[in-house]
Structure formats: C-alpha cells, structure tokens
Amino acid sequence: MIGTETKLILVAAGVAVVGAWYMSSRLPEMATALPGVIANTGAGVAIGIGDVLGLPRTDETECQKAIREGRTWDASFACPAGTFLGSLWGQL
C-alpha cells in the first residue's frame, strides 16, 4: 500500500511535469514578453525607491512645461533623468 507521503510526492511531481510541459509550449510567447517584464519591474523598483526616499513622482506635463520655460532646476525634479539630460544637451 502507498503511504500518504508517497502520494503527495507523486502528485507534486505530476504537477511539476504538467507545469513544465505547459511552460515549454508557451516559451516563444514568454521570450517575447520578457524584455517588457524586466523593464516594468525595473520601473516599479525605481518608483518604489523614490517613494521610500520621499522623491516626488515625475509628471510629464510638468516636465515639458519646465523645459519649455527654461526652469532647469524645476525640470531636474519633474523630469526622468534621460529626458532632463537630453534637454540640457539640446540647450548647449
């Protein structure tokens, strides 16, 4: 007679096999989505760190307004780093 622990191990192994088979059939789809997942995860981490440190979240309209009005100091807080640095490069 098969014990309870053996039954649980067999069920877990069966679930693992079915899960691996299912994941392998969706591998191309997952590979296509992976860069977006990594980018969104990175963005979420950056936003979370900013919230913990008390940094204000970026507001694209305020960013563009500050750049347009030449308020570099305000733009440095309202813009993402790449946008802010790009605006400085364009002003030089």
MMTF fields as JSON, N, C-alpha, C and O atoms, coordinates in Angstrom:
{
  "mmtfVersion": "1.0.0",
  "mmtfProducer": "UNKNOWN",
  "numBonds": 367,
  "numAtoms": 368,
  "numGroups": 92,
  "numChains": 1,
  "numModels": 1,
  "chainsPerModel": [1],
  "groupsPerChain": [92],
  "chainIdList": ["A"],
  "bondAtomList": [4, 2, 8, 6, 12, 10, 16, 14, 20, 18, 24, 22, 28, 26, 32, 30, 36, 34, 40, 38, 44, 42, 48, 46, 52, 50, 56, 54, 60, 58, 64, 62, 68, 66, 72, 70, 76, 74, 80, 78, 84, 82, 88, 86, 92, 90, 96, 94, 100, 98, 104, 102, 108, 106, 112, 110, 116, 114, 120, 118, 124, 122, 128, 126, 132, 130, 136, 134, 140, 138, 144, 142, 148, 146, 152, 150, 156, 154, 160, 158, 164, 162, 168, 166, 172, 170, 176, 174, 180, 178, 184, 182, 188, 186, 192, 190, 196, 194, 200, 198, 204, 202, 208, 206, 212, 210, 216, 214, 220, 218, 224, 222, 228, 226, 232, 230, 236, 234, 240, 238, 244, 242, 248, 246, 252, 250, 256, 254, 260, 258, 264, 262, 268, 266, 272, 270, 276, 274, 280, 278, 284, 282, 288, 286, 292, 290, 296, 294, 300, 298, 304, 302, 308, 306, 312, 310, 316, 314, 320, 318, 324, 322, 328, 326, 332, 330, 336, 334, 340, 338, 344, 342, 348, 346, 352, 350, 356, 354, 360, 358, 364, 362],
  "bondOrderList": [1, 1, 1, 1, 1, 1, 1, 1, 1, 1, 1, 1, 1, 1, 1, 1, 1, 1, 1, 1, 1, 1, 1, 1, 1, 1, 1, 1, 1, 1, 1, 1, 1, 1, 1, 1, 1, 1, 1, 1, 1, 1, 1, 1, 1, 1, 1, 1, 1, 1, 1, 1, 1, 1, 1, 1, 1, 1, 1, 1, 1, 1, 1, 1, 1, 1, 1, 1, 1, 1, 1, 1, 1, 1, 1, 1, 1, 1, 1, 1, 1, 1, 1, 1, 1, 1, 1, 1, 1, 1, 1],
  "groupList": [{"groupName": "MET", "atomNameList": ["N", "CA", "C", "O"], "elementList": ["N", "C", "C", "O"], "formalChargeList": [0, 0, 0, 0], "bondAtomList": [1, 0, 2, 1, 3, 2], "bondOrderList": [1, 1, 2], "singleLetterCode": "M", "chemCompType": "L-PEPTIDE LINKING"}, {"groupName": "ILE", "atomNameList": ["N", "CA", "C", "O"], "elementList": ["N", "C", "C", "O"], "formalChargeList": [0, 0, 0, 0], "bondAtomList": [1, 0, 2, 1, 3, 2], "bondOrderList": [1, 1, 2], "singleLetterCode": "I", "chemCompType": "L-PEPTIDE LINKING"}, {"groupName": "GLY", "atomNameList": ["N", "CA", "C", "O"], "elementList": ["N", "C", "C", "O"], "formalChargeList": [0, 0, 0, 0], "bondAtomList": [1, 0, 2, 1, 3, 2], "bondOrderList": [1, 1, 2], "singleLetterCode": "G", "chemCompType": "PEPTIDE LINKING"}, {"groupName": "THR", "atomNameList": ["N", "CA", "C", "O"], "elementList": ["N", "C", "C", "O"], "formalChargeList": [0, 0, 0, 0], "bondAtomList": [1, 0, 2, 1, 3, 2], "bondOrderList": [1, 1, 2], "singleLetterCode": "T", "chemCompType": "L-PEPTIDE LINKING"}, {"groupName": "GLU", "atomNameList": ["N", "CA", "C", "O"], "elementList": ["N", "C", "C", "O"], "formalChargeList": [0, 0, 0, 0], "bondAtomList": [1, 0, 2, 1, 3, 2], "bondOrderList": [1, 1, 2], "singleLetterCode": "E", "chemCompType": "L-PEPTIDE LINKING"}, {"groupName": "LYS", "atomNameList": ["N", "CA", "C", "O"], "elementList": ["N", "C", "C", "O"], "formalChargeList": [0, 0, 0, 0], "bondAtomList": [1, 0, 2, 1, 3, 2], "bondOrderList": [1, 1, 2], "singleLetterCode": "K", "chemCompType": "L-PEPTIDE LINKING"}, {"groupName": "LEU", "atomNameList": ["N", "CA", "C", "O"], "elementList": ["N", "C", "C", "O"], "formalChargeList": [0, 0, 0, 0], "bondAtomList": [1, 0, 2, 1, 3, 2], "bondOrderList": [1, 1, 2], "singleLetterCode": "L", "chemCompType": "L-PEPTIDE LINKING"}, {"groupName": "VAL", "atomNameList": ["N", "CA", "C", "O"], "elementList": ["N", "C", "C", "O"], "formalChargeList": [0, 0, 0, 0], "bondAtomList": [1, 0, 2, 1, 3, 2], "bondOrderList": [1, 1, 2], "singleLetterCode": "V", "chemCompType": "L-PEPTIDE LINKING"}, {"groupName": "ALA", "atomNameList": ["N", "CA", "C", "O"], "elementList": ["N", "C", "C", "O"], "formalChargeList": [0, 0, 0, 0], "bondAtomList": [1, 0, 2, 1, 3, 2], "bondOrderList": [1, 1, 2], "singleLetterCode": "A", "chemCompType": "L-PEPTIDE LINKING"}, {"groupName": "TRP", "atomNameList": ["N", "CA", "C", "O"], "elementList": ["N", "C", "C", "O"], "formalChargeList": [0, 0, 0, 0], "bondAtomList": [1, 0, 2, 1, 3, 2], "bondOrderList": [1, 1, 2], "singleLetterCode": "W", "chemCompType": "L-PEPTIDE LINKING"}, {"groupName": "TYR", "atomNameList": ["N", "CA", "C", "O"], "elementList": ["N", "C", "C", "O"], "formalChargeList": [0, 0, 0, 0], "bondAtomList": [1, 0, 2, 1, 3, 2], "bondOrderList": [1, 1, 2], "singleLetterCode": "Y", "chemCompType": "L-PEPTIDE LINKING"}, {"groupName": "SER", "atomNameList": ["N", "CA", "C", "O"], "elementList": ["N", "C", "C", "O"], "formalChargeList": [0, 0, 0, 0], "bondAtomList": [1, 0, 2, 1, 3, 2], "bondOrderList": [1, 1, 2], "singleLetterCode": "S", "chemCompType": "L-PEPTIDE LINKING"}, {"groupName": "ARG", "atomNameList": ["N", "CA", "C", "O"], "elementList": ["N", "C", "C", "O"], "formalChargeList": [0, 0, 0, 0], "bondAtomList": [1, 0, 2, 1, 3, 2], "bondOrderList": [1, 1, 2], "singleLetterCode": "R", "chemCompType": "L-PEPTIDE LINKING"}, {"groupName": "PRO", "atomNameList": ["N", "CA", "C", "O"], "elementList": ["N", "C", "C", "O"], "formalChargeList": [0, 0, 0, 0], "bondAtomList": [1, 0, 2, 1, 3, 2], "bondOrderList": [1, 1, 2], "singleLetterCode": "P", "chemCompType": "L-PEPTIDE LINKING"}, {"groupName": "ASN", "atomNameList": ["N", "CA", "C", "O"], "elementList": ["N", "C", "C", "O"], "formalChargeList": [0, 0, 0, 0], "bondAtomList": [1, 0, 2, 1, 3, 2], "bondOrderList": [1, 1, 2], "singleLetterCode": "N", "chemCompType": "L-PEPTIDE LINKING"}, {"groupName": "ASP", "atomNameList": ["N", "CA", "C", "O"], "elementList": ["N", "C", "C", "O"], "formalChargeList": [0, 0, 0, 0], "bondAtomList": [1, 0, 2, 1, 3, 2], "bondOrderList": [1, 1, 2], "singleLetterCode": "D", "chemCompType": "L-PEPTIDE LINKING"}, {"groupName": "CYS", "atomNameList": ["N", "CA", "C", "O"], "elementList": ["N", "C", "C", "O"], "formalChargeList": [0, 0, 0, 0], "bondAtomList": [1, 0, 2, 1, 3, 2], "bondOrderList": [1, 1, 2], "singleLetterCode": "C", "chemCompType": "L-PEPTIDE LINKING"}, {"groupName": "GLN", "atomNameList": ["N", "CA", "C", "O"], "elementList": ["N", "C", "C", "O"], "formalChargeList": [0, 0, 0, 0], "bondAtomList": [1, 0, 2, 1, 3, 2], "bondOrderList": [1, 1, 2], "singleLetterCode": "Q", "chemCompType": "L-PEPTIDE LINKING"}, {"groupName": "PHE", "atomNameList": ["N", "CA", "C", "O"], "elementList": ["N", "C", "C", "O"], "formalChargeList": [0, 0, 0, 0], "bondAtomList": [1, 0, 2, 1, 3, 2], "bondOrderList": [1, 1, 2], "singleLetterCode": "F", "chemCompType": "L-PEPTIDE LINKING"}],
  "groupTypeList": [0, 1, 2, 3, 4, 3, 5, 6, 1, 6, 7, 8, 8, 2, 7, 8, 7, 7, 2, 8, 9, 10, 0, 11, 11, 12, 6, 13, 4, 0, 8, 3, 8, 6, 13, 2, 7, 1, 8, 14, 3, 2, 8, 2, 7, 8, 1, 2, 1, 2, 15, 7, 6, 2, 6, 13, 12, 3, 15, 4, 3, 4, 16, 17, 5, 8, 1, 12, 4, 2, 12, 3, 9, 15, 8, 11, 18, 8, 16, 13, 8, 2, 3, 18, 6, 2, 11, 6, 9, 2, 17, 6],
  "groupIdList": [1, 2, 3, 4, 5, 6, 7, 8, 9, 10, 11, 12, 13, 14, 15, 16, 17, 18, 19, 20, 21, 22, 23, 24, 25, 26, 27, 28, 29, 30, 31, 32, 33, 34, 35, 36, 37, 38, 39, 40, 41, 42, 43, 44, 45, 46, 47, 48, 49, 50, 51, 52, 53, 54, 55, 56, 57, 58, 59, 60, 61, 62, 63, 64, 65, 66, 67, 68, 69, 70, 71, 72, 73, 74, 75, 76, 77, 78, 79, 80, 81, 82, 83, 84, 85, 86, 87, 88, 89, 90, 91, 92],
  "secStructList": [7, 7, 7, 2, 2, 2, 2, 2, 2, 2, 2, 2, 2, 2, 2, 2, 2, 2, 2, 2, 2, 2, 2, 2, 2, 6, 2, 2, 2, 2, 2, 2, 2, 2, 2, 2, 2, 2, 2, 2, 2, 2, 2, 2, 2, 2, 2, 2, 2, 2, 2, 2, 2, 6, 7, 7, 7, 7, 7, 2, 2, 2, 2, 2, 2, 2, 2, 2, 2, 6, 7, 2, 2, 2, 2, 2, 2, 2, 1, 7, 2, 2, 2, 2, 2, 2, 2, 2, 2, 2, 2, 7],
  "xCoordList": [0.839, 0.0, 0.891, 1.913, 0.498, 1.274, 0.911, -0.264, 1.944, 1.722, 1.28, 1.364, 0.813, 0.324, 1.445, 1.234, 2.623, 3.745, 4.121, 4.42, 4.108, 4.439, 3.41, 3.774, 2.129, 1.078, 1.285, 1.149, 1.61, 1.844, 3.04, 3.004, 4.085, 5.267, 4.924, 5.355, 4.158, 3.765, 2.867, 3.012, 1.946, 1.072, 1.905, 1.702, 2.836, 3.692, 4.549, 4.726, 5.077, 5.882, 5.026, 5.475, 3.795, 2.891, 2.557, 2.537, 2.299, 2.017, 3.241, 3.102, 4.42, 5.648, 5.85, 6.243, 5.588, 5.744, 4.746, 5.115, 3.489, 2.467, 2.801, 2.653, 3.243, 3.627, 4.804, 4.801, 5.803, 6.963, 6.549, 7.021, 5.684, 5.208, 4.446, 4.654, 3.566, 2.781, 3.682, 3.498, 4.653, 5.565, 6.405, 6.656, 6.842, 7.657, 6.856, 7.419, 5.559, 4.737, 4.508, 4.17, 4.683, 4.483, 5.805, 5.806, 6.906, 8.222, 8.422, 8.934, 8.046, 8.245, 7.473, 7.978, 6.264, 5.44, 6.074, 6.094, 6.588, 7.217, 8.51, 8.825, 9.266, 10.52, 10.256, 11.053, 9.154, 8.798, 8.393, 8.677, 7.747, 7.268, 8.338, 8.182, 9.416, 10.422, 11.037, 11.146, 11.447, 12.022, 11.06, 11.475, 9.787, 8.8, 8.639, 8.485, 8.672, 8.555, 9.745, 9.583, 10.939, 12.136, 12.082, 12.412, 11.672, 11.594, 10.561, 10.819, 9.394, 8.36, 8.777, 8.465, 9.485, 9.975, 10.98, 10.935, 11.885, 12.868, 12.212, 12.618, 11.204, 10.495, 9.779, 9.783, 9.176, 8.493, 9.449, 9.128, 10.62, 11.629, 12.082, 12.209, 12.327, 12.773, 11.715, 12.042, 10.458, 9.382, 9.267, 9.079, 9.381, 9.302, 10.426, 10.19, 11.644, 12.768, 12.545, 12.802, 12.068, 11.774, 10.717, 10.834, 9.679, 8.638, 9.198, 8.85, 10.066, 10.654, 11.54, 11.541, 12.291, 13.199, 12.481, 13.073, 11.212, 10.445, 10.602, 10.28, 11.091, 11.23, 9.872, 9.126, 9.548, 8.262, 8.267, 9.292, 7.114, 6.995, 7.03, 6.588, 7.561, 7.679, 6.319, 5.473, 6.126, 4.897, 5.304, 5.928, 4.97, 5.44, 5.016, 5.804, 3.81, 3.37, 4.154, 4.527, 4.405, 5.206, 6.645, 7.289, 7.139, 8.487, 8.599, 9.497, 7.696, 7.748, 7.555, 8.177, 6.698, 6.461, 7.724, 8.084, 8.395, 9.623, 10.718, 11.444, 10.847, 11.858, 11.529, 12.408, 10.274, 9.858, 10.088, 10.47, 9.846, 10.015, 11.457, 11.767, 12.34, 13.745, 14.036, 15.081, 13.138, 13.338, 14.085, 13.491, 15.396, 16.237, 16.153, 16.072, 16.171, 16.119, 14.828, 14.859, 13.698, 12.411, 12.35, 11.792, 12.926, 12.928, 13.729, 13.409, 14.772, 15.592, 14.8, 15.126, 13.759, 12.927, 11.72, 11.256, 11.204, 9.964, 10.194, 9.275, 11.41, 11.667, 12.398, 13.163, 12.161, 13.027, 14.448, 14.634, 15.432, 16.826, 17.192, 17.848, 16.78, 17.122, 16.542, 17.212, 15.31, 14.668, 15.348, 15.593, 15.654, 16.314, 17.677, 17.996, 18.486, 19.809, 19.717, 20.535, 18.749, 18.552, 18.178, 18.589, 17.409, 17.044, 18.26, 18.368, 19.17, 20.401, 21.277, 21.871, 21.356, 22.179, 21.625, 22.389, 20.311, 19.692, 19.885, 19.865, 20.076, 20.257, 21.695, 21.954, 22.645, 24.053, 24.421, 25.574],
  "yCoordList": [-1.17, 0.0, 1.243, 1.277, 2.273, 3.505, 4.426, 4.634, 4.976, 5.869, 7.254, 7.599, 8.033, 9.379, 10.277, 11.057, 10.164, 10.989, 10.664, 11.565, 9.385, 8.976, 9.512, 9.955, 9.483, 10.022, 11.514, 11.993, 12.245, 13.682, 13.976, 14.906, 13.185, 13.365, 13.085, 13.823, 12.033, 11.709, 12.787, 13.133, 13.312, 14.389, 15.63, 16.264, 15.989, 17.154, 16.978, 17.919, 15.782, 15.505, 15.611, 16.15, 15.098, 15.195, 16.64, 17.019, 17.439, 18.861, 19.555, 20.388, 19.219, 19.81, 19.437, 20.282, 18.191, 17.744, 18.454, 18.941, 18.518, 19.194, 20.679, 21.256, 21.296, 22.71, 22.955, 23.929, 22.09, 22.237, 22.061, 22.798, 21.108, 20.902, 22.125, 22.575, 22.665, 23.835, 25.039, 25.765, 25.248, 26.381, 26.232, 27.222, 25.032, 24.84, 25.099, 25.525, 24.846, 25.107, 26.604, 27.04, 27.392, 28.839, 29.61, 30.829, 28.925, 29.54, 30.695, 31.736, 30.571, 31.721, 32.969, 34.088, 32.761, 33.883, 34.532, 35.757, 33.716, 34.249, 34.971, 35.988, 34.466, 35.109, 36.476, 37.398, 36.615, 37.901, 38.893, 40.084, 38.441, 39.324, 39.652, 40.61, 38.884, 39.051, 40.445, 40.976, 41.077, 42.421, 43.423, 44.262, 43.341, 44.238, 43.992, 44.933, 42.737, 42.397, 42.956, 43.519, 42.798, 43.31, 44.83, 45.39, 45.502, 46.962, 47.446, 48.382, 46.812, 47.225, 46.957, 47.741, 45.849, 45.556, 46.607, 47.088, 46.961, 47.996, 49.332, 50.038, 49.688, 50.946, 50.924, 51.918, 49.81, 49.697, 49.808, 50.431, 49.206, 49.295, 50.737, 51.226, 51.427, 52.814, 53.708, 54.574, 53.498, 54.293, 54.0, 54.913, 52.724, 52.355, 52.964, 53.453, 52.948, 53.563, 55.057, 55.631, 55.691, 57.124, 57.443, 58.437, 56.609, 56.82, 56.677, 57.453, 55.685, 55.476, 56.655, 57.084, 57.176, 58.289, 59.636, 60.646, 59.65, 60.891, 61.749, 62.937, 61.167, 61.921, 62.009, 61.03, 63.174, 63.287, 62.477, 62.359, 61.927, 61.188, 62.163, 63.306, 61.698, 62.573, 62.819, 61.927, 64.025, 64.407, 64.909, 65.964, 64.188, 64.505, 65.896, 66.595, 66.323, 67.647, 68.73, 69.738, 68.54, 69.5, 69.506, 70.554, 68.358, 68.242, 69.062, 69.893, 68.83, 69.547, 71.049, 71.86, 71.409, 72.825, 73.479, 74.583, 72.804, 73.357, 73.5, 74.494, 72.523, 72.608, 73.751, 74.528, 73.855, 74.891, 76.29, 77.215, 76.433, 77.739, 78.007, 79.091, 77.03, 77.229, 77.116, 77.578, 76.514, 76.328, 75.014, 73.978, 75.093, 73.897, 73.233, 72.007, 74.013, 73.454, 72.662, 71.539, 73.248, 72.556, 71.33, 70.3, 71.443, 70.312, 69.147, 67.986, 69.458, 68.376, 67.512, 66.34, 68.072, 67.292, 66.687, 65.615, 67.358, 66.912, 65.905, 65.174, 65.855, 65.019, 63.736, 63.706, 62.667, 61.494, 61.899, 62.843, 61.193, 61.574, 61.688, 62.651, 60.72, 60.757, 61.969, 62.589, 62.308, 63.47, 64.752, 65.645, 64.841, 66.035, 66.234, 67.337, 65.183, 65.297, 65.615, 66.375, 65.053, 65.352, 66.809, 67.422, 67.365, 68.778, 69.672, 70.712, 69.293, 70.054, 69.985, 70.985, 68.808, 68.635, 69.5, 70.081, 69.582, 70.388, 71.876, 72.645, 72.304, 73.716, 74.157, 75.355, 73.221, 73.603, 74.043, 74.393],
  "zCoordList": [0.0, 0.0, 0.0, 0.685, -0.776, -0.896, 0.265, 0.568, 0.909, 2.036, 1.585, 0.406, 2.541, 2.267, 1.736, 0.808, 2.324, 1.878, 0.44, -0.344, 0.091, -1.269, -2.251, -3.34, -1.888, -2.744, -2.976, -4.102, -1.925, -2.059, -2.963, -3.768, -2.827, -3.667, -5.127, -6.013, -5.387, -6.756, -7.361, -8.533, -6.565, -7.05, -7.354, -8.39, -6.473, -6.697, -7.942, -8.716, -8.134, -9.32, -10.581, -11.593, -10.525, -11.673, -12.01, -13.181, -10.997, -11.219, -11.823, -12.719, -11.344, -11.878, -13.343, -14.147, -13.696, -15.086, -15.987, -17.056, -15.57, -16.37, -16.494, -17.572, -15.418, -15.457, -16.392, -17.145, -16.353, -17.237, -18.693, -19.559, -18.975, -20.341, -20.831, -21.958, -19.994, -20.373, -20.625, -21.601, -19.746, -19.903, -21.165, -21.852, -21.484, -22.676, -23.952, -24.96, -23.915, -25.098, -25.284, -26.385, -24.239, -24.311, -24.305, -24.133, -24.488, -24.404, -25.384, -24.971, -26.659, -27.567, -27.123, -27.212, -26.653, -26.177, -24.949, -24.833, -24.038, -22.831, -23.169, -22.551, -24.139, -24.531, -25.144, -24.969, -25.856, -26.444, -25.366, -25.496, -24.318, -23.259, -22.227, -21.471, -22.177, -21.133, -21.061, -19.956, -22.165, -22.043, -21.41, -20.61, -21.761, -21.158, -19.678, -18.899, -19.287, -17.865, -17.094, -16.011, -17.654, -16.987, -16.886, -15.84, -17.952, -17.94, -16.931, -16.174, -16.919, -15.969, -14.535, -13.639, -14.31, -12.969, -12.535, -11.403, -13.431, -13.12, -12.838, -11.916, -13.617, -13.393, -12.047, -11.321, -11.72, -10.433, -9.26, -8.248, -9.395, -8.337, -8.178, -7.056, -9.296, -9.237, -8.59, -7.778, -8.948, -8.357, -6.863, -6.058, -6.498, -5.079, -4.27, -3.165, -4.789, -4.079, -3.941, -2.883, -5.004, -4.939, -3.903, -3.187, -3.811, -2.802, -1.396, -0.506, -1.189, 0.135, 0.521, 1.675, -0.442, -0.171, -0.124, 0.257, -0.51, -0.469, -1.713, -1.686, -2.803, -4.039, -4.732, -4.758, -5.293, -5.981, -7.275, -7.945, -7.611, -8.868, -10.032, -9.915, -11.155, -12.314, -12.948, -13.001, -13.421, -14.099, -15.479, -15.59, -16.503, -17.844, -18.278, -18.914, -17.962, -18.372, -17.627, -18.227, -16.353, -15.596, -16.101, -16.138, -16.483, -17.045, -18.319, -18.452, -19.246, -20.515, -20.312, -20.998, -19.378, -19.089, -18.536, -18.947, -17.609, -17.028, -18.07, -18.071, -18.956, -20.018, -20.963, -21.334, -21.351, -22.293, -21.713, -22.431, -20.386, -19.75, -19.331, -18.836, -19.527, -19.182, -17.694, -17.236, -16.935, -15.491, -15.263, -14.961, -15.419, -15.347, -13.985, -13.908, -12.902, -11.557, -11.348, -10.845, -11.736, -11.595, -12.506, -12.128, -13.706, -14.633, -14.062, -14.314, -13.29, -12.729, -11.758, -11.573, -11.131, -10.219, -10.921, -10.533, -11.953, -12.592, -13.712, -14.081, -14.258, -15.433, -15.064, -14.099, -15.839, -15.719, -16.123, -16.891, -15.61, -15.81, -17.285, -17.684, -18.1, -19.516, -20.223, -21.05, -19.907, -20.512, -20.071, -20.882, -18.775, -18.251, -18.887, -19.331, -18.937, -19.534, -21.022, -21.541, -21.704, -23.109, -23.316, -24.301, -22.404, -22.525, -22.324, -22.973, -21.449, -21.256, -22.497, -22.901, -23.099, -24.293, -25.431, -26.201, -25.53, -26.568, -26.353, -27.314, -25.087, -24.777, -24.975, -25.093, -25.016, -25.14, -26.518, -26.767]
}
